[in-house]
Amino acid sequence: MKKKYYWVIGVLLLLIITNPSRKDFNDHMSLGVYENVRRENNFFICSTYKHRNYLYLGIIGNFFKISSPKDLAPMTKAISDTTEKIADTSKMDISKYEVKDLPYPPKKIDTTR
């Protein structure tokens, strides 16, 4: 019975140690450092990465493409629908608000430098 637990712990440790990093993903894809790559999820035994709307699974130092832009289309549409409902604060009119009775005197700014 103890041997079974040692095997399970050993396999988990192997998966944790060989969980690939973002640098490993960039090296695998031959990408530069500043490419648009994100680690979507880190499950400690494996990770998912997103690059150009493709989703990749990284496990034991290897990478596998698990979805394409076609598979992500419904999710992308749901996200864009949600963001359209968020208020655009850049168009707010703040001219009606005034600063009155500051609790401290305003500091003078030295502009002679």
VENMOFEN-V554073 format. One record per pair of residues at least 6 apart in sequence whose C-alpha atoms are under 8 Angstrom apart, sorted by the first residue. I is the first residue (numbers start at 0). J is the second residue. If there is no record, write none. Layout:
i = {I:I}
j = {J:J}
This chain:
i = {11:13:14:14:14:14:14:15:15:15:16:17:17:17:17:18:18:18:18:18:18:18:18:19:19:19:19:19:19:19:21:21:21:21:22:23:24:24:24:25:25:25:27:35:35:36:36:36:36:37:37:37:38:38:38:38:39:39:39:39:40:40:40:41:44:45:45:45:45:46:46:46:47:47:47:47:48:48:48:48:49:52:52:52:53:53:53:53:53:54:54:54:54:55:55:55:55:55:56:56:56:56:57}
j = {44:59:43:44:45:58:59:43:44:45:44:44:58:59:60:43:44:45:46:57:58:59:60:45:46:57:58:59:60:61:36:37:38:48:32:60:48:57:62:31:32:36:62:50:51:48:49:50:51:48:49:50:46:47:48:49:46:47:48:49:46:47:48:47:58:56:57:58:59:56:57:58:54:55:56:57:54:55:56:57:55:67:68:71:64:65:66:67:68:64:65:66:67:62:63:64:65:66:62:63:64:65:63}
